[in-house]
Amino acid sequence: MTTKLMGQGVQRVEDQRFLRGHGRYVDDVAVDPATLHAAVLRSPHAHARILDVDVDAVLDLEGVHLVWTHEDLAGLSAPMADPLPLLIPHPTLTHGRTQHALAAGEVNYAGEAVAFVVADDRYVAEDALDRIRVTYDVLPPVVGIEAARAADRLVHDDVPGNVAARMVQETGDAPAAIAAAPHRLALDLTVERSASTPLEGRGTVARWDPDVGRLTVWTSTQSSTGVRAAVAVKLGLDLGQVDVITPDVGGGFGVKINHPWPEELLVPLAARALGRTVKFTEDRREHFVSSAHERGQVHHVEVGFDDDGRLLGLDVEFWHDHGAYIPYGLIVPIITSTQLLGPYKPAVYRVAFESLYTNTVMVTPYRGAGRPQGCFVMERTMDAIARYLGKDRAEVRAANFIQPDEFPFDQGLVFQDGRELEYDSGDYPASLEKIKTLIGWDDFPTFRKAMAEQGRRVGIGLACYVEGTGVGPYEGAHVHVETTGKVKVATGLTTQGQGHATVFAQLVADELGVRFEDVEVVTGDTRRMPYAVGTFASRAAVMSGSAIHLAATRTREKVLRIAAEALEADEQDLEIVDGVVSVKGSPGTSLDLGTIAVLSNPLRYAFDEASKAATQFSVGDPGRPPVPEDDEPGLEGRDFYSPERATFASGMHAVIVETDPDTAEVRILKYAVVHDCGRLINPMIVEGQIHGGVAQGVAGALYERMVYDEAGQLQNASFMDFLMPYATEIPDGIDIDHLETPSPLNPLGIKGAGEAGVIPSAAVFAAAIEDAERIPITAMPISPSELFHLRQEHTR
């Protein structure tokens, strides 16, 4: 039998190409040496009415081919004058607002697109931007949650109180349960705004072919099919007239979900208008001031509990800053409100949130997507209960765990996908024992004492999480065996470094019985798979992995059916090993997959046993149709996977930190992770995802934040000012252990893994720093200067 690859740490096939500099990103796309280049004029004001846009000084500038403002768009394509789509509506989202491709009469954040120029090169295009004169009536901005709640000023005149939506979910009377509880606590907690900062910013290239009326778009996106649909609608084209290709993507982390971005529409529109290839590549400052942010929330928690720390009632109210527009709906705060519960089962839970407009860059999901905030709130609450009762923090958590025999467990809420928040599988007590062993939880008091004798201050933190993964609605796959015996696999979702070409090839090689090296995977190309959703929310392995498995199963069934006919054998007696189908126990009676692919052609073939070859007849068998009524030509399979509901991965992180008594710097001494994503396809790739997530989590907990001033100007819109950790600030080694509780919801028993590393970071560092300093930590991220000031306040 061919060696099974499921669960094996197969080396990534992508790496050699990237390490040798052979990656091909959007900015590398060179389809036309005469490509034109686009640039965008962005508002310098956070809030202002546009009184006039004067482009006269640009019109005669040599090398400029067009300049557009909002007023120009309707004449080119009527839908282009409308706001961009609200991607995920919700019944409680009563005041959803999205921006226009170019600002229509008002700008609502510094960085909003106002005008669009196409020129011979980017230098001329940017010179042209400097000649555009915009007259603004500057309005007072709304910056931050406190200002939005005060509603002294409005972001949008027709949105009362700056509130886009208010949503409440509850499983009983939480206030009454808290009032009746033996013990009660209240906490106010804050997570500040941060953002994805992928190495590659956004970029789009478009080419119009007038001979066939077809548009080809290359774009750095996490949803090529979403961009395709938006471009078709906004440009008034049939879906079949638009091809979207996503080449290599230099990081996404959620910021490239939002489809479409204004440039993803303006560039194709310009390409069609000019009959030339047009390219836009975002620069770093543009990314900071015009691409999406995330995280910013303020929470008020009230909790009631018994002498063992069991949650008798939990009431959470929070305010979510979604920026100037809300294209992605309420996904982030809904995730926060539901995933906040983690592995616990409070007797009664109530959560209410308001999603607020501010004059800042809009918010869409960023790796973790609302879960880091929820985890921070729940884990800080658990630590507060333990401190109040004088109990071990792990013990309090264990008292509240959902038990292994309680799955599936319905939390009584509605999740982001509109379905029940029902956990499919898990074993949280086993994870807790594993993480305590990895980090040395029980031995830490001895370690702390030894460090204190050296004048060193250390603390230990623990944080648990549950992550909804593999959300629908669907993904599809196409598996095609070529006449060479090679297997081509296509799935519509995109890839941004997750190792899809490796893990998906593992699945196909296992199911088809072919060599791993003979499987080629293509992602994010609508020409190969026109129907898909996208890569986000830790859904690729569950959704596309399951679809690929199903498509490969269909292909295998056809392989065996054709081979059985050709070999005059029963299908049950056949096996596939290394791409060769043979009769079990009689390896000489065999066919390779390439030959079977030839036999699958609708023309009639005869199989010669002596030469092991298929010979085409010039005339088919007149007594049989060329293709049977229940079949189709080609050796291929196509299938789609649509889940009942999300799968729920889980895990626990623990960290030991040292805080400098003089500088208040935080140093990581040890970091440990226990992770359960169901059955592992490739443990090495999962560990790579965890490592990357932990690095991003360290950054979010200790370094990264978006800082706005009162005028709505982003103060740190460059890598010189936006603080990020170097490799020296990330743990050299991360101790990782896996738990596998297979999901019953998909054919592979898998759950997602992409965001696990980042979710509990703020919570686990807050716990460890608080343990070291004996000072309550209620806001993240935390810097040395903030910790220093907290020390001073605490000693007053």
Secondary structure by P-SEA (a helix, b strand, c coil): cccccccccccccccccccccccccccccccccbbbbbbbbbbcccbbbbccccccccccccccccccccccccccccccccccccccccccccbbbbbcccccccccccccccbbbbcccaaaaaaaaaabbbbbccccccccaaaaaaccccccccccccccbbbbbbccaaaaaaaaccbbbbbbbbbbbbbbbcccccbbbbbbbcccbbbbbbbbcccaaaaaaaaaaaaccccccbbbbbcccccccccccccccccccaaaaaaaaacbbbbbbbcaaaaaccccccccbbbbbbbbbcccccccbbbbbbcccccccccccaaaaaaaaacccccccccbbbbbbbbbbccccccccccccaaaaaaaaaaaaaaaaaaaacccaaaaaaaccccccccccccccccccccccccccccaaaaaaaaaaaacccaaaaaaaaaaaaccccbbbbbbbcccccccccccbbbbbccccbbbbbbcccccccaaaaaaaaaaaaaaccccccbbbbccccccccccccccccccccaaaaaaaaaaaaaaaaaaaaaaaaacccccccccccccccccccccccccaaaaaaaacccbbbbbccccbbbbbcccccccccccccccccccccbbbbbcbbbbbcccccbbbbbbccccbbbbcbbbbbbbccccccaaaaaaaaaaaaaaaaaaacbbbbbbccccccccccccccccccccccccbbbbbbbbbcccccccbbbbcccccccaaaaaaaaaaaaacccccccccccaaaaaaaaaaaac
